[in-house]
Each structure stands twice: as structure tokens, then as C-alpha cells.
Amino acid sequence: MGGKSISVLIPLLTDKPLRESDSDWLVNRQEEISYLNNITAHLPFGILGVAGETGIGKTTVLNFVKPSGVYVQTVNISLRETMESILYDLLYSLASKLEHDNDIGEVARECKDWITEEVAILKGFSLGFSMLGNTEAKFEKSRAPRFNFFAARERLGLLIEKTVNAKGKFLLIVDELDKEKKEDVLRVIDALKTQFLIENLVVVFSLPFAIYREYVSDRMRWNEAGNLENVFKDIVFLEPLRSLDIKEMLVKRLDRYLDFVEHDVLEVAADFSDGNPRDALWILSKSVYDNVHENKLRKGHLLNTINKVVKEYISTGVSLTENQKKAVKLLRDYFGPKEGILEILQTNGFKRTTAYSVFEQLVEKRFLIVRDGNYKISGKFKFVDF
């Protein structure tokens, strides 16, 4: 290791979406990527979604969706305060991507200039309003400019239409909407669906998990009032990765620096992650920072970091009763159905009603999670010495 410290690992553990140039680091998402490439290439038109918990790799998957013969543009939504600001951001971002295109550039620049002027008016009024006295403010408030939602929507439709006419099949990927509440996302998509439902246009949104859950209920007819299948042609759900996948991801990232890490460290990090790549990278980074002058990251280092972090976070929001702590210790290595948990608890002195109550409370607090239809203690708490 040449006298180097484990600080050399920090750049390799940085959490950022992968791009096509990073394809060697991609782990177990080929099936979802292949499906998205197939459906976006052959679907005549429609709205699709990619859903999953935060940090699971939605942006990475979307970065690899490049169907052959299809014109692709990706926009990231950063202004998400209101439905209007999302629309303005979408129009501005798409126009910025297209403004230098020979076929669409003129229309794109017109859209961008219009948005810039609109926002300048709104911001200018806001600044002036804040400088007014109370009497003037009451008068001016009634004349406050508003987001011109309908004009923006019309311009977005025109820009999309021009793009389809010039490029043929057009795939528009809209990322970062998964950070928003389900209701807000659905309001935006519902308001814009007329602009999106045109021949040769496919739109893919990154979506909150709650929308996927509701979509499944609608598709299975479990929700009588649901109609999300009328909005989305399909939603691809990114399942948590397996522990082996997380370890493979870490091995690929660390590569020639694997000698700086004890083998058991990868096992613990994979368990801690519960299948979420971001969590594995995060806890390893935390442990490296805690032990930055060491020449090898050891299992003990990582366990100390996990205990410190989890206990700190628990102290700020979640409390456990003595029975719940005892149950977590008993179930650390358990993976199986609910009945098995109840049996273990009752065998170890819990009354039947108490066992049921503790089980429900641990599920509610997410100390117990479900994987493949079975329960297990979340890796976040498996190694904590309560």
C-alpha cells in the first residue's frame, strides 16, 4: 500500500449517478435498462415512469436509456416549489438543451427568452413589493403578476412539436421529480398530458415510490377509483439490490485499492445498505473520514461508525422500549415470515399480545423491513449495540 492512508478511497466512494462511460461499474440493472430501451423505441407515444426509493439508482438507469434511432434529451427539474415553477423550469431546461440545434434552435431560443423575461418580471415585482410600505403594498398586491401557466404550456407544446417534426421519434427524460410529493407530481403530469400525448413522443419521468404503489393498485383493480393506468403506459420499479450486488458494486469501485479494506468490511456495508447503493457508499465514506489516517479500513472501524451514527440519529427522533431492544437483538440474523418472528419472541419470554405489539411497532419504525416477502432487521440496526 506504499504508506498511503485510506483517504485514497474517498473519491471512489463518492455517490454520483453513473454514465455510459462508467458502464463497467454498473451492477444488476441491465434488465430494467433493456426493457426501457425496448419500450421507448417501439411505443408510438405515451408517458412512462421509473420509480424506486431515494438513492436506488434511478438517474443512473435513465442515463443508460439510449434507444437506437430515437432522439433523446434529458432535463433535470430543480425549481419545484409549485406546479407553475416546475413547468417553467421544464420549458427553460428543454429550450436550453435545444437552442444550438440547427433545426429547432430558433424556436428554442424564443422560448428561453420568453421564460427569462417572465421570470424577470415576477422577480422584479417581488423585489419591489418587499420594499413598499403597508399601504402601497395592499394596493400593489392586487396587481401582482402571475405565472402565465397556459402560455408556458402552449410554448412547451410548440417546442415539442417542432422537435418531433425535425427529429422524428423523440424521447424526453424528465429527472428529479421523484423528490416531490406524489400529489404535486401527478398534478403537473395531469396538467401537461395533452402536450405529451402526441405521436412519436415518449416521456419518461423519475417518480416517487408512492406513485408506483398507487399505480400497481390501479393496474390490479384493487383501487376502484384509481386511474393512473390512463396516465402511465407503464412504470418500471427499481427493486433494492441484493447484498451480493452491493458487494460487487463496491469491489468494482475500489478495484486496485481493495487491499485498503478488510474483506468483512464489504459484507457489513452491504448489510447496512438494505440494498440501497447510496447507503453503502455513505456509511463507508463516513467510516473513512472517521479513520482517515489509518492504512486499512477494518471491520471494527466500520462497526464503530455505524454505532455512533445510528445511536446519534435514534436519539433525535426514534425511541425504543426495552422490549423492542430485546427483540432487535433476538432477530439480528433472522430472515423469514412473520410467524417465525412471533415464535422467536414468545419462546424468549414475550407474551403473545406483547409479541404482536412489538412486531407491529418495529415494522412501523422500519427496524423490521420486508424483502422478497420475508422480514428481517434492517441493516441500519443489525450491528448496533443497544
N, C-alpha and C positions, 0 to 999 in steps of 0.2 A: 504493500500500500504506500510505500515510499514516504512515510512520515506525514501523509496528508490526514486531515481530520474529516469527520463525516459531513462537514459543511459542503463537500463536493456533491452531496446528494440533493441539496436544496433545489437547484434548477430542474432536476429530473422529477421532482415531486410536485412541481407547480401544476395546479389544476387549471387547465385550459382546454377548450374543445380541440379535437383533432381535425386535421385537414387531409386532403388526399395525399399530400406529401408525407404525412405521418402514418400511412396505411399499415406499416409494419407494427405499429403499436395497437392497432385495432383488435379487440377481443370479443368474439361471440356476438357480433351484431350483423353478420353477413346476411342472415335470413331476413331480417327486417329491412335492411338496405336493398336487398334484391327485390323484395316484394314492392317496396316503394318505387324503385326504378321501373318495375314492370307495370304497375298500375298507373303511374304518371305518364308513361309512354303510350299506353293504349286507351286510357279513359278519355272519351271525347271531350268532356268538360266536367267540372264539379269541384267540390270542396272536400279536402281530406284533413286529417289531423294526426299528430304524433303526440302521445301522452305518456306520462310517467312521473315519478316523484322527482323533486329537485335534485340535481346532481347525478342523475342516472345516465345522462349522455344524449339527450335529445338533440342538442345543437351539433354534436359530433355526427350523429346519424344523418341529420339533414345536410351536413357538409358533404356527405358521400352520395347524395341523391343527384345523379347526373345522367338522366336517361338519354340514350343515343337519339340524335335527330331532333331534340327538343331544346328550345331556347330557355335558359334558366337564369333567374335573378333572385337573389336573397336580400331581404331587407330586415333590419333589426329595429324593433319598436322600443324607444327609450322614454318617450313622453306618454305616460299612461294615466294621467290624473283623471281625465274624463273621456267619454266616448268621442267628443269633438277633437280633443288633442291627439288621440290615437289616430283618427282619420287624417288630421293634418300631418302628423309625423309619417304615416304610411305614404301619403301622396308626396311629401317632400323627399323622403328617402328613396322612393322609386324614381322620382324625377332626377334626383342626383345621380343615380346609377345609369340613367339613360341619356343624360344631357349631352354626352360626347358621341353618341351613336349617330352615324350618318343618316340613318333612316328616320329616327324618332327624335333626334336631338332638339329640333326646333320646338316641337310641342312640349317636350320635357322641360326645356328652359323657360317656356311661358308659364308652365305650371309652378315651377320653382320660384320664379319671380313673383307670381301672384301670391303664393304662400308667404314668401318673405315680407311682402307688403302688408298682407293681412295681419301677420303676427306683429309687425312693427306698429300698426295702428292700435292693436289690442294692448301691447306693452306700453305704448306711448300714453294711451288713456289711463292705464293703470298707474303709471308714474304720476301723471297729472292729478289724478283722483287722490292719491295719497298726500299730495301737497296742498289740497284745498282745505278750507275751513269747513265746519259743520254745515253752515247754511248753504254754501256753494256746493258742497258735496251732495246734499239731498237733491239739489236741482240737477246736477250733472249725472247723478246715478240713473235717472230715468232715461238719459240719452246715451247710456253706455253701449259701446259697440259689442256685438256678439259674434261668436264663431259662426261663420257662414257655412253651416254643415252641408246644406243642399248644393251650394255652388262647388264646394270641395268634392263632394261625392260625384257630381257631374264631371268635374275635371279628371277625377280618378278614372271614371268610366271611359272618358275620351282617350286618356293616355294608354289604358289597357287595350282599347280597341285598335288604336294606331299600332301598338306593339304587335298584336296578333296579326294584323293585316301585313305588317312589314316582315315579321319573323316566322309566321306560321305557328305551330304548336308552342305555347308559352306556359312555362311552369314558374309560378310566383310562390316563393317560400317566405312566409312571414314568421320570424322568430321572436322570442321573448314575451309573447302574450301569455305564456304559462305562468308568469309571475303575478298575473292578475286574478281577481275573484272570478269565479265561474259566471256569475250573473253579468258582470261587466263585459267579459269576453263574448258571451252569447248575444248581448245587446249590440255589440259592434258588428259581429258577423251577420246577424239578422238584418241590421240596417244596410249592410253593403252587399247582401247576397245577390241582388239584381245586377249589380256591376260585375259580380264574379261568375254568374251563371251564363256565360257566353261560349259559343263553340270554340274549341281549340285553346281554352284557358283552363288550367288546373291550378288550384291554390291549395297550398299545404300550410297549416297553422301548427305551431307548437302550443299544446293545450294543457291546462291544469288537470290533474288526475280526476278531480270531481266531475269534469265533463265526460271523461271516458266512462266513469261509473254510471252516470245517468244514461249515456249512450247505450251501454250494454243492457240496462233495464228496459230501454225503449225497444231495442232490437229483439229482446226475448219476450216482449209484451208483458213484462212484469209491472210496467208503469202505464196505466191506462191513458193518462193524459199526456204522455210524452210524445214528442215529435222530432227528436234530434236526428232520426234517420232521414227526415226530409231535408235536413241541413247538410249533413255529412254523408258522403258516399261511403266512407269508411274511416275508422280511427285505428291507428297502429299503436298498441300499448307496449312499452319497453319494460319488460319484467326485470326485477333485480337480478344481477349476475350471480352465478354460483360462486362459492368460495374458491373453487379451482380457477375460475375465470379471473377473479380478483388477483389471485397469486400470479397467474400468468401475465396479467397486465403489469404487475409490479416487477416481475422478472424482466419483461421486455423493456421497461423504463430504466431500470437500474443497470441492466446489461453488464458492461465491463466493470461496474462498481459493486457488484454483488458481494465481493469479499468484504465490503464495509458493513455488511449486515448479517447478523446471525440468522440461520435458516428459520428458526422458530419465530422470528420477528414477523415474517410474511404471513405465517399462519395466524398469529394474533391479530394483525392488521386486517386480514381478510374476515376473521370472525367479527371484529369490531364494526366493520363496514356494513354488515347486513346486506351485502350485495350492491352497495352504492359506491361506485369508484371514487367519487369526491370525498367520501368519509374516510376511505382508506388512505388516500393521499394526504388528507388534512391531519389525521392523527399521527402519521409518520413524520410529517413536517413539524408538528408540534414537538414530537419527541427529539427530533434532530436539533431543533432550537434549544431544547432543554439541556442537551448534552453535546453542544456544538464543538467542544474541544476534544471529545473522545475520538479515538481512531477506529471504533467499531460500535455500531448500534446494536445493543444486546436486548434480549427479551425483557430483562429486568428494567432496563431504561423505559421501554415502551409501556410495561405494566405500571410503572410509577407515574408516567404521564397520563395514562388512562384514568388511574385512580384520582389523581389530582384534578383533572379536568372534569370528570363526571361528578365527583363529590362537590366541586365548586358550583356546577350548574344545577345539581339537585338542590343545593342549599338555597338557591334563588327562586325556586318555583315548585318543586315536587317534594313531598314528604312521604316517607314510608313508615308504616306501623311496624312493630316488632314481628308480627305475624307475616307481613309482606316481605320483610327482610329475610326471615327464615325460609319462606317459600322460594325466594330467588336463589338462595344458597342450595336448597334441595334440588332445584330444577336446572342448575347451570348447564348440565350436559344432556338435558332431556330434549328429544325431538319426537313428537308423536301427537296423538289425538287428545282431545280434552279429557276423555275418560281416564287416560293414563295419568294425567296431572292430578286429577281428583283422588285417584287411588294412592299416589305417592304421598299426597298431603295427609290423607286420612290415616295411612299407615304410620305416619310420623307425628301422630297426636292431634291433628286438626279434626274438630267435629265436622260432620257432613255439611251443615249450613255454613260454617266458617270457611271450609274449603271452597265452596261455591262462591262465597263473597270475595275471598282473596283472589280467586281466579278472575272474576269479573273486574276487580279493581286493577289487577296487573295488566289486563288487556286494555282497559280504558287509559291507563297511564303509559301504555306502549312498552312496558317492561316485557310483556309477552307479545310476540308477533307471530303472524301466520306466514308460512312458506310451504307451498305445494300442498295446501290443505292440512298441514300439521302445525302444531305450536312449538315455539322454542323461546328461550330467554334471549332478548336482543343482545347482540354482541357488545352494545354500549355498556351493558351492566354485568355481563358474564364474568368479567375479570375484576370487578370492584369488590373490595373488602369492606362490606357494610358493618 
